[in-house]
Amino acid sequence: VQLVESGGGLVQPGGSLRLSCAASGFTFRQEVMSWYRQAPGKEREWVAAISNLGGTKNYADSVKGRFTISRDNAKNTVALQMNSLKPEDTGVYYCSVVVGRSRDWGQGTQVTVSS
């Protein structure tokens, strides 16, 4: 399993970013894909998940209405559109999948929301 995130950066409060994750090494269209994040000094937390065909999406309360998860099964990618960003959204964002009994992670992409 290989997951490679991209799209992070520095953005002002109220701004937007779009993260992308390129997946390989497993049958992408069969698996639920998730995004997690880890703020400095805090534990990693779940952000959003999308079902294998994209029909079901779930979000943490802290991002509901601001973030949108999507996937392209033809390209083996999953995205996280983040709008109305807040300083508390700062952290390293990880793409994740459970294949078999193990959860796999990408290397993460840094998102910093600051003026």
Backbone bond lengths (Angstrom), bond angles and torsions (degrees), N, CA, C in turn:
res aa  C-N    CA-C-N  psi(-1)  N-CA   C-N-CA  omega(-1)  CA-C   N-CA-C  phi
1 V - - - 1.463 - - 1.520 108.96 -
2 Q 1.337 115.09 131.26 1.465 119.55 174.87 1.519 108.58 -132.95
3 L 1.318 115.37 130.19 1.453 122.81 178.51 1.524 107.78 -128.07
4 V 1.316 116.61 126.04 1.461 120.85 -177.54 1.523 109.04 -127.18
5 E 1.329 115.82 113.02 1.455 121.88 179.93 1.520 110.76 -89.73
6 S 1.322 114.65 153.07 1.459 120.98 175.00 1.516 108.57 -154.01
7 G 1.337 115.95 166.58 1.451 120.40 173.49 1.511 115.75 105.33
8 G 1.327 117.96 -4.17 1.446 119.23 179.24 1.521 111.89 -71.38
9 G 1.337 115.60 173.99 1.449 120.01 179.06 1.506 111.67 164.64
10 L 1.320 114.65 -167.96 1.464 122.16 179.02 1.526 108.79 -100.95
11 V 1.314 116.79 130.44 1.457 121.27 -178.74 1.524 109.01 -142.13
12 Q 1.326 115.71 149.02 1.457 120.11 178.37 1.529 110.73 -77.65
13 P 1.329 117.10 154.87 1.474 119.32 174.91 1.514 110.77 -53.87
14 G 1.323 115.03 137.76 1.450 120.66 -176.65 1.512 114.11 90.39
15 G 1.310 116.81 -10.00 1.455 121.17 -178.73 1.516 113.82 -83.31
16 S 1.325 115.21 -175.39 1.461 121.57 -176.60 1.516 111.05 -131.10
17 L 1.309 115.01 152.42 1.459 123.11 171.57 1.518 108.07 -144.14
18 R 1.324 115.25 152.72 1.462 120.60 175.25 1.519 108.16 -123.58
19 L 1.313 115.99 117.61 1.456 121.61 177.32 1.520 108.96 -95.02
20 S 1.319 115.30 149.27 1.455 120.86 177.41 1.519 109.34 -133.73
21 C 1.320 115.74 149.80 1.451 121.54 178.29 1.527 108.11 -133.84
22 A 1.320 115.64 122.24 1.461 121.48 176.46 1.516 108.72 -97.75
23 A 1.337 115.88 126.70 1.464 120.91 -174.14 1.523 110.84 -114.61
24 S 1.322 115.84 147.40 1.455 121.53 175.79 1.521 109.42 -156.37
25 G 1.317 115.54 164.78 1.460 120.25 176.18 1.514 114.93 91.40
26 F 1.318 117.36 3.54 1.464 121.29 177.02 1.526 107.32 -154.66
27 T 1.329 115.61 171.91 1.465 120.22 -179.10 1.516 108.34 -83.68
28 F 1.320 114.80 92.96 1.464 122.33 -170.14 1.519 111.95 -55.05
29 R 1.317 117.44 -44.86 1.463 121.20 -172.16 1.532 112.65 -68.40
30 Q 1.315 117.49 -8.25 1.458 120.77 -179.12 1.525 113.27 -96.13
31 E 1.323 117.08 -8.56 1.462 119.55 -168.31 1.530 113.83 -116.93
32 V 1.336 114.30 143.66 1.468 120.64 169.34 1.527 108.01 -69.49
33 M 1.311 115.64 136.39 1.464 121.37 178.13 1.528 109.39 -113.96
34 S 1.322 115.20 144.51 1.461 120.43 -176.57 1.521 111.48 -134.26
35 W 1.314 114.22 157.01 1.469 122.21 169.30 1.530 107.70 -117.32
36 Y 1.322 115.17 138.85 1.447 123.73 174.20 1.526 107.81 -126.52
37 R 1.306 116.31 166.83 1.463 120.26 173.49 1.527 109.66 -145.91
38 Q 1.317 113.72 156.95 1.459 120.10 177.68 1.515 109.34 -136.62
39 A 1.318 114.99 115.11 1.464 120.65 177.25 1.523 109.05 -83.72
40 P 1.326 116.97 157.86 1.470 120.22 179.39 1.527 111.18 -56.06
41 G 1.327 116.02 129.07 1.454 120.79 177.19 1.514 115.52 75.60
42 K 1.336 116.99 5.73 1.463 120.41 -178.28 1.521 110.73 -121.60
43 E 1.321 115.24 165.27 1.449 119.88 177.34 1.532 110.03 -77.66
44 R 1.316 114.81 156.46 1.455 120.10 176.50 1.529 109.13 -65.51
45 E 1.335 116.52 138.14 1.456 120.55 -178.92 1.522 110.88 -129.23
46 W 1.309 114.26 148.77 1.457 120.63 177.77 1.528 110.25 -72.77
47 V 1.333 116.58 141.15 1.458 121.61 -178.27 1.533 111.47 -114.18
48 A 1.337 116.04 -49.99 1.465 119.27 -175.04 1.523 109.55 -161.46
49 A 1.333 115.82 157.62 1.453 121.45 177.11 1.518 109.44 -145.09
50 I 1.328 114.68 152.51 1.458 120.27 179.57 1.527 108.46 -136.01
51 S 1.332 116.51 137.37 1.460 121.22 -178.29 1.525 110.56 -69.31
52 N 1.320 116.01 170.70 1.467 119.84 -171.09 1.521 113.71 -61.27
53 L 1.327 117.51 -34.22 1.462 119.96 178.71 1.524 112.71 -101.85
54 G 1.313 116.54 3.58 1.455 120.48 175.11 1.515 115.32 85.66
55 G 1.333 117.64 3.30 1.453 119.40 -175.66 1.516 114.78 -78.27
56 T 1.326 116.71 -19.81 1.458 121.02 -179.30 1.516 109.16 -124.50
57 K 1.331 115.19 129.25 1.457 121.74 179.03 1.517 108.41 -130.36
58 N 1.306 115.53 137.60 1.455 120.55 178.18 1.521 110.10 -130.93
59 Y 1.330 115.09 148.32 1.461 120.92 -175.15 1.522 111.30 -135.60
60 A 1.318 114.99 148.87 1.447 119.66 169.29 1.526 108.59 -66.32
61 D 1.325 116.10 148.53 1.467 119.47 -178.53 1.526 111.55 -57.70
62 S 1.316 116.59 -33.27 1.468 120.92 -175.92 1.531 113.36 -67.06
63 V 1.334 117.85 -18.19 1.466 120.10 -177.41 1.526 112.49 -119.80
64 K 1.312 117.43 -4.75 1.458 121.48 -176.85 1.519 110.39 -59.55
65 G 1.338 116.07 132.37 1.451 121.49 -179.04 1.521 113.86 88.02
66 R 1.332 117.17 -11.38 1.470 120.59 179.77 1.534 112.08 -116.37
67 F 1.313 116.80 -32.96 1.469 122.09 -178.13 1.521 109.70 -107.76
68 T 1.336 115.50 147.73 1.460 121.49 176.03 1.518 109.46 -133.86
69 I 1.325 116.18 125.65 1.454 121.20 176.77 1.522 108.74 -98.13
70 S 1.336 115.85 142.79 1.462 120.58 178.65 1.529 108.67 -149.00
71 R 1.324 115.68 166.12 1.460 118.99 179.10 1.518 109.82 -145.83
72 D 1.331 115.17 156.43 1.456 123.05 175.77 1.524 106.56 -127.95
73 N 1.327 116.10 101.46 1.461 119.38 -175.99 1.526 112.72 -71.72
74 A 1.318 117.64 -18.05 1.460 120.75 175.89 1.529 111.45 -74.39
75 K 1.328 115.19 -27.69 1.471 120.01 -177.45 1.530 112.84 -109.14
76 N 1.317 116.71 -0.84 1.477 121.76 -178.16 1.529 111.52 55.96
77 T 1.310 115.49 47.29 1.451 119.26 178.53 1.531 110.87 -129.86
78 V 1.314 114.60 152.27 1.457 121.61 173.41 1.525 107.25 -130.93
79 A 1.316 116.13 140.74 1.455 120.85 -175.11 1.526 110.51 -124.57
80 L 1.325 114.67 158.38 1.462 121.37 174.02 1.528 106.78 -134.08
81 Q 1.323 115.38 108.29 1.463 121.58 175.45 1.516 107.81 -87.50
82 M 1.329 115.89 122.38 1.455 120.98 -175.85 1.522 109.14 -117.87
83 N 1.305 116.37 116.81 1.461 122.53 179.59 1.522 110.13 -116.33
84 S 1.315 115.44 164.60 1.472 121.25 178.34 1.522 111.19 49.26
85 L 1.295 115.38 48.70 1.462 120.13 -174.71 1.522 111.56 -66.92
86 K 1.326 113.69 145.83 1.460 121.97 -178.50 1.535 109.05 -120.76
87 P 1.312 118.14 157.56 1.471 119.81 177.50 1.522 112.58 -55.17
88 E 1.316 117.05 -32.99 1.464 119.44 -179.95 1.524 113.32 -73.18
89 D 1.319 117.87 -4.57 1.466 120.97 173.02 1.531 111.63 -83.42
90 T 1.308 116.68 -5.52 1.469 120.59 179.66 1.519 111.43 -61.13
91 G 1.328 115.26 136.82 1.458 120.23 178.34 1.509 111.57 161.94
92 V 1.306 114.80 -178.68 1.460 120.72 173.15 1.528 107.66 -94.26
93 Y 1.313 115.34 127.64 1.468 121.85 -177.31 1.529 109.28 -102.79
94 Y 1.330 114.64 132.16 1.460 121.55 -175.45 1.526 110.48 -121.53
95 C 1.294 115.08 138.21 1.451 123.34 169.17 1.527 107.41 -88.31
96 S 1.335 117.22 143.57 1.459 118.73 -174.70 1.522 111.38 -149.35
97 V 1.340 114.12 150.28 1.462 120.70 177.37 1.524 108.58 -148.39
98 V 1.319 115.13 148.26 1.462 120.70 172.76 1.520 107.28 -104.34
99 V 1.314 115.93 117.59 1.458 121.82 176.66 1.520 106.85 -120.31
100 G 1.334 115.12 117.93 1.460 118.16 -172.97 1.515 109.63 71.13
101 R 1.320 116.82 -122.74 1.465 121.12 -178.86 1.513 113.15 -108.20
102 S 1.305 117.95 1.70 1.455 118.99 -175.99 1.520 111.51 -116.41
103 R 1.311 115.34 144.76 1.460 121.08 175.38 1.521 107.73 -95.42
104 D 1.308 115.44 129.06 1.470 121.55 179.01 1.521 110.35 -107.97
105 W 1.320 114.18 151.69 1.465 121.88 -175.75 1.521 110.95 -129.88
106 G 1.320 115.06 151.33 1.449 120.02 167.87 1.519 109.60 -82.62
107 Q 1.330 115.01 -175.51 1.467 119.41 -178.46 1.527 111.57 -81.70
108 G 1.321 116.55 -15.27 1.454 121.12 179.14 1.516 113.07 92.40
109 T 1.324 115.04 155.23 1.459 121.99 175.19 1.523 108.07 -134.47
110 Q 1.331 115.68 134.92 1.467 120.96 -173.99 1.528 110.54 -81.60
111 V 1.324 115.35 131.71 1.458 122.46 173.09 1.527 107.37 -120.22
112 T 1.322 115.68 124.15 1.460 120.88 178.45 1.522 109.02 -124.13
113 V 1.320 115.42 122.09 1.463 121.08 179.45 1.527 107.43 -110.58
114 S 1.306 115.22 109.25 1.463 119.75 -174.87 1.517 109.89 -158.50
115 S 1.330 115.00 148.39 1.469 119.56 175.49 1.516 109.90 -93.95
